Amino acid sequence: MKVKIGDKVKMLAGKDKGKTGKVLQLLVGSNKVAVEGLNLVTKHQRPKKQGEAGQRVQFPALVNASKIAVICPKCGQPARIGYKFIEGVKTENQPSKKIKNRICRKCQQEI
């Protein structure tokens, strides 16, 4: 999955189309994402103690990762994500490792 927790994303479909938010939760196996303030669902909660009032709780529901686009922090536009390998640090006993970085496909800057 090319999205990470904390990424700023734009919703591409659904009732919140065009709105932006921050990724709160990822479910990699089912390819789902929860975005802060978007796709809110209301759940009715019963009172836990006698005399306490019930309440309505709103929380962000999961949405498919194909319905969001990551916003590039450099150019500020929703962009596709690519990968670029850079040479890592070489140690005495270990050969140099390649580090995989995410890049914006529009401006070619690292995310």
C-alpha positions as CSV (number, residue, x, y, z in Angstrom):
1,M,0.0,0.0,0.0
2,K,1.4,3.4,-1.0
3,V,-0.3,5.3,1.8
4,K,1.1,5.7,5.3
5,I,-0.4,6.8,8.6
6,G,-0.1,10.6,8.8
7,D,-0.3,11.3,5.1
8,K,-2.5,14.1,3.9
9,V,-5.0,12.7,1.4
10,K,-7.9,13.9,-0.8
11,M,-11.1,11.9,-1.2
12,L,-11.8,11.1,-4.8
13,A,-15.3,9.6,-4.5
14,G,-18.3,9.3,-2.1
15,K,-20.2,11.8,0.0
16,D,-17.0,13.7,1.0
17,K,-15.6,13.9,-2.6
18,G,-13.0,16.7,-2.8
19,K,-12.3,17.1,0.9
20,T,-8.9,16.5,2.5
21,G,-7.9,14.9,5.7
22,K,-5.1,13.0,7.5
23,V,-4.8,9.2,7.5
24,L,-5.6,7.7,11.0
25,Q,-5.7,4.0,10.4
26,L,-4.6,1.4,7.8
27,L,-5.9,-2.1,7.2
28,V,-3.3,-3.4,4.7
29,G,-4.9,-6.9,4.2
30,S,-8.3,-5.5,3.2
31,N,-6.9,-2.3,1.5
32,K,-8.9,0.0,3.7
33,V,-8.1,3.5,5.2
34,A,-9.7,5.6,7.9
35,V,-9.4,9.4,7.2
36,E,-9.8,12.1,9.9
37,G,-13.0,14.0,9.6
38,L,-14.2,12.2,6.4
39,N,-16.7,9.4,5.8
40,L,-18.2,10.0,9.3
41,V,-20.7,7.4,10.6
42,T,-23.0,7.9,13.6
43,K,-23.3,5.1,16.2
44,H,-25.9,5.1,18.9
45,Q,-24.5,4.1,22.3
46,R,-26.6,2.8,25.1
47,P,-26.2,4.2,28.6
48,K,-23.7,2.1,30.6
49,K,-24.9,3.0,34.1
50,Q,-28.4,3.6,35.4
51,G,-29.4,7.3,35.2
52,E,-26.8,8.0,32.5
53,A,-28.0,9.3,29.2
54,G,-27.4,7.5,25.9
55,Q,-25.4,9.3,23.2
56,R,-24.6,9.4,19.6
57,V,-20.9,9.0,18.7
58,Q,-19.4,9.9,15.3
59,F,-16.3,8.2,14.0
60,P,-14.6,7.9,10.6
61,A,-15.5,4.7,8.8
62,L,-13.1,2.8,6.6
63,V,-12.9,3.6,2.9
64,N,-11.2,1.7,0.1
65,A,-7.7,3.0,-0.6
66,S,-8.5,3.4,-4.3
67,K,-10.9,6.2,-3.4
68,I,-8.2,8.5,-2.0
69,A,-5.1,10.2,-3.4
70,V,-2.0,11.3,-1.5
71,I,-1.4,15.1,-1.5
72,C,2.2,15.9,-2.3
73,P,3.7,18.2,0.4
74,K,6.0,19.9,-2.2
75,C,3.5,20.8,-5.0
76,G,0.3,20.6,-2.9
77,Q,-1.6,18.6,-5.5
78,P,-3.1,15.1,-5.4
79,A,-0.6,12.8,-7.1
80,R,0.2,9.2,-7.8
81,I,3.1,7.7,-5.8
82,G,6.2,6.2,-7.4
83,Y,9.3,4.7,-5.8
84,K,12.9,5.5,-6.2
85,F,15.9,3.5,-4.9
86,I,18.8,5.4,-3.4
87,E,22.1,4.0,-2.2
88,G,22.4,3.6,1.5
89,V,25.4,3.9,3.8
90,K,28.1,1.2,3.4
91,T,29.5,-0.3,6.6
92,E,32.7,-2.2,7.1
93,N,31.2,-5.7,7.1
94,Q,28.0,-5.1,5.2
95,P,27.5,-4.0,1.6
96,S,25.5,-0.9,0.9
97,K,21.8,-1.3,1.1
98,K,19.3,0.3,-1.3
99,I,16.7,2.5,0.4
100,K,13.2,2.7,-1.1
101,N,11.7,6.2,-1.1
102,R,8.3,7.4,-2.2
103,I,8.2,10.1,-4.9
104,C,5.5,12.3,-6.4
105,R,5.0,11.4,-10.0
106,K,4.1,15.0,-10.9
107,C,7.1,16.9,-9.4
108,Q,9.5,14.0,-8.8
109,Q,10.2,15.2,-5.2
110,E,10.5,12.8,-2.3
111,I,7.5,12.5,0.0
